[in-house]
């Protein structure tokens, strides 16, 4: 039920997804995949407080499944970020996510943490030295290139930790992989992953116009890198924030257009409203 519900939410059948997620939980309250599907529904439909109530009231059930627990806490933190309660999101990262990351290895350890911290920084939150733990793991994978999705979070951690040389090294590594690689993953990295990674690297150098120029042409193809709509939303935010901060007026106008699109697709998104207010304050013309 939970896995089917997740497939439904990823294809925008939110009502059906919620129905199957709840069916799964009625059969087995500890079915973390059903909890996961329901968390996605509540994220995508802008029901942040309902999501918080759901995950906190059922934590004793879904915490029994170690594999997905850090990711479920990531979902809980996203609700708080959307609401603007950044301190609570950081608290979840520090007390629930980071201790579990330290017990694991691999790119999977990096992805949840990096995308959470990146979202906080897009909201002008100072996350302190929290990037450093993620970077220590991420730097071990700069030449791995198993998936574009994994690469995206590795470069994100490099940029977040202000390790610009390593981020630049990863861009070069991706270019070499694209020249010599083969198969589906290499094709996706070549066509979508490379410009996406270059966009994150440019963002880290505060070259926002270049970040937009890399990312905008492939924005409708980002689904091919893997992950969920909620997870890939960090790429949408990268494009919006880069366009907002770009010195080019056409990019500033693009930021407003992207935010209007985001409002249409994500109802009840306080973060979208905050970003729109910031964009209008920065660019009055």
C-alpha positions in Angstrom: 0.0 0.0 0.0 2.7 2.4 1.0 4.8 1.9 -2.1 1.8 2.2 -4.4 0.7 5.3 -2.5 4.2 6.8 -3.1 3.9 6.2 -6.8 0.5 7.9 -6.8 1.8 11.0 -5.0 4.7 11.3 -7.5 2.2 11.3 -10.3 0.1 14.0 -8.6 -2.8 11.7 -7.6 -2.7 13.1 -4.0 -6.2 12.0 -2.9 -5.6 8.5 -4.1 -2.1 8.4 -2.6 -3.5 9.5 0.8 -6.2 6.9 0.6 -3.7 4.0 0.0 -1.2 5.4 2.6 -4.0 5.3 5.2 -5.1 1.9 4.2 -1.5 0.6 4.7 -1.3 2.2 8.1 -4.7 0.7 9.1 -3.3 -2.7 8.3 0.1 -2.1 9.9 0.7 1.2 11.8 4.4 0.4 11.7 4.5 0.4 7.9 7.0 3.2 7.4 6.5 3.2 3.6 2.8 4.2 4.2 3.9 6.8 6.7 6.4 8.0 4.1 3.8 8.2 1.3 1.4 10.2 3.6 4.3 12.6 4.5 4.8 13.3 0.8 1.1 13.9 0.3 1.0 16.4 3.2 4.2 18.1 1.9 2.9 18.5 -1.7 -0.5 19.7 -0.7 0.8 22.4 1.7 -0.6 20.9 4.9 2.4 21.6 7.1 0.7 21.5 10.5 -1.2 18.3 9.7 2.1 16.8 8.6 3.8 17.8 11.9 0.9 16.4 13.9 0.9 13.2 11.9 4.6 12.4 12.1 5.0 13.5 15.8 2.0 11.5 16.9 3.1 8.3 15.1 6.8 8.5 15.7 6.7 5.5 18.0 5.5 3.4 15.1 7.7 4.6 12.2 10.9 4.9 14.3 10.9 1.1 14.4 12.2 1.0 10.8 15.8 2.3 11.0 16.4 2.6 7.3 14.0 5.4 6.5 13.9 7.1 9.9 16.4 9.9 9.0 14.4 10.6 5.9 11.1 10.8 7.7 12.7 13.3 10.1 13.8 15.2 7.0 10.2 15.4 6.0 9.3 16.7 9.5 12.0 19.3 9.3 10.7 20.4 5.9 7.3 21.2 7.4 9.0 23.5 9.9 11.1 25.2 7.2 8.0 25.9 5.2 6.3 27.4 8.2 9.4 29.5 8.9 10.3 27.8 12.2 13.9 27.4 11.4 15.1 26.7 14.9 12.9 23.7 15.2 14.2 22.4 11.8 17.8 22.8 13.0 16.9 21.1 16.3 15.5 18.1 14.3 18.7 18.0 12.3 20.9 18.1 15.4 19.1 15.7 17.6 17.5 13.2 15.2 19.3 13.3 11.8 22.9 14.0 12.5 23.4 11.2 15.2 21.9 8.7 12.7 24.1 10.0 9.9 27.2 9.4 12.0 26.3 5.7 12.3 26.2 5.3 8.5 28.3 5.8 5.4 27.7 6.5 1.7 26.1 9.2 -0.4 22.7 8.4 1.2 24.1 9.8 4.4 24.8 13.1 2.6 21.6 13.6 0.7 19.0 14.2 3.4 21.3 16.5 5.4 22.7 18.5 2.5 19.2 19.2 1.0 17.9 20.2 4.4 20.8 22.6 5.1 20.6 24.0 1.6 17.0 24.8 2.0 17.7 26.6 5.3 20.4 28.6 3.6 18.1 29.5 0.7 16.0 31.0 3.5 18.9 33.1 4.8 19.4 30.8 7.9 23.0 30.6 9.3 23.6 26.9 9.8 27.0 27.4 11.4 29.5 24.6 10.9 26.9 21.9 10.3 28.1 21.4 6.7 31.5 20.1 7.9 30.3 16.6 9.0 28.6 16.1 5.6 31.6 17.4 3.7 33.8 14.8 5.3 31.7 12.0 3.8 30.9 13.8 0.6 34.5 14.4 -0.4 35.0 10.6 -0.5 32.5 10.4 -3.4 33.5 13.2 -5.8 34.7 10.7 -8.4 31.9 8.1 -7.9 29.2 9.3 -10.3 26.8 6.4 -9.7 23.8 8.7 -10.1 23.3 12.4 -11.0 21.1 12.6 -7.9 24.0 11.5 -5.6 26.4 13.8 -7.4 24.0 16.7 -6.8 24.2 16.3 -3.1 27.9 15.7 -3.0 28.6 19.0 -4.7 26.0 20.7 -2.5 27.9 19.6 0.6 31.2 20.8 -0.9 29.7 24.2 -1.7 27.9 24.4 1.7 31.2 23.7 3.5 32.9 26.5 1.4 35.2 23.9 -0.1 35.3 25.6 -3.5 38.4 23.8 -4.8 36.8 20.5 -4.1 33.5 21.6 -5.8 35.6 22.7 -8.8 37.4 19.4 -8.7 34.1 17.6 -8.8 32.9 19.6 -11.8 36.1 18.5 -13.7 35.6 14.9 -12.6 32.0 14.9 -13.9 33.3 16.3 -17.3 35.8 13.5 -17.5 33.2 10.9 -16.6 30.9 12.2 -19.3 33.6 11.8 -21.9 34.5 8.2 -20.9 31.3 6.9 -19.4 28.5 4.8 -20.9 25.0 3.5 -20.1 21.9 5.2 -18.9 23.4 6.9 -15.8 26.2 8.4 -17.9 23.6 9.8 -20.3 21.6 11.4 -17.6 24.7 12.9 -15.9 25.8 14.2 -19.3 22.5 15.8 -20.3 21.1 16.9 -17.0 23.5 16.1 -14.1 26.5 18.1 -15.4 24.7 21.4 -15.9 22.9 20.9 -12.6 26.2 20.3 -10.8 27.8 23.2 -12.5 24.9 25.4 -11.4 25.5 24.5 -7.7 29.2 25.1 -8.1 28.6 28.5 -9.7 26.1 29.4 -6.9 28.8 28.6 -4.4 31.0 31.1 -6.1 28.2 33.6 -6.0 28.1 33.6 -9.8 24.3 33.6 -9.8 23.9 34.4 -13.5 26.0 31.5 -14.5 24.0 29.2 -12.2 20.8 30.3 -13.9 22.3 29.8 -17.4 23.4 26.3 -16.5 20.2 25.2 -14.9 17.3 27.0 -16.7 17.6 25.0 -20.0 17.3 21.7 -18.2 14.7 22.6 -15.5 12.0 20.4 -17.1 14.3 17.4 -17.3 15.5 17.3 -13.7 13.0 14.5 -13.0 15.4 12.2 -14.9 18.1 12.4 -12.1 15.9 10.4 -9.7 14.6 11.2 -6.2 11.1 12.5 -5.5 9.3 15.7 -6.4 9.9 16.9 -2.8 13.6 16.0 -2.9 14.2 17.6 -6.3 12.5 20.8 -5.1 15.9 22.0 -3.9 16.8 22.3 -7.6 13.8 24.5 -8.2 14.8 26.7 -5.2 18.3 26.9 -6.5 17.1 28.3 -9.8 14.7 30.8 -8.1 17.2 32.1 -5.6 20.0 32.3 -8.2 17.6 34.2 -10.6 16.7 36.5 -7.7 20.3 37.3 -6.8 21.6 37.5 -10.4 22.7 41.0 -11.6 20.8 40.5 -14.8 17.3 42.0 -14.9 16.0 39.3 -17.2 16.9 36.8 -14.5 15.2 38.9 -11.8 12.0 38.8 -13.9 12.5 35.1 -14.4 12.6 34.7 -10.6 9.1 36.3 -10.3 7.8 34.1 -13.1 9.1 31.0 -11.4 7.6 32.0 -8.1 4.2 32.6 -9.7 4.5 29.1 -11.2 5.4 27.7 -7.8 2.4 29.4 -6.2 0.1 27.7 -8.8 1.6 24.3 -8.3 2.0 24.5 -4.5 -0.9 26.0 -2.7 -0.4 27.2 0.9 3.3 27.6 0.6 4.5 30.3 3.1 8.1 29.9 1.8 7.0 30.9 -1.7 5.3 33.9 -0.3 8.5 34.9 1.7 10.6 34.4 -1.4 8.2 36.5 -3.5 8.3 39.3 -0.9 12.1 39.2 -0.9 12.2 39.3 -4.7 9.9 42.3 -4.9 11.9 44.1 -2.2 15.2 43.5 -4.1 13.8 44.4 -7.5 11.2 47.2 -7.6 11.3 47.8 -11.3 
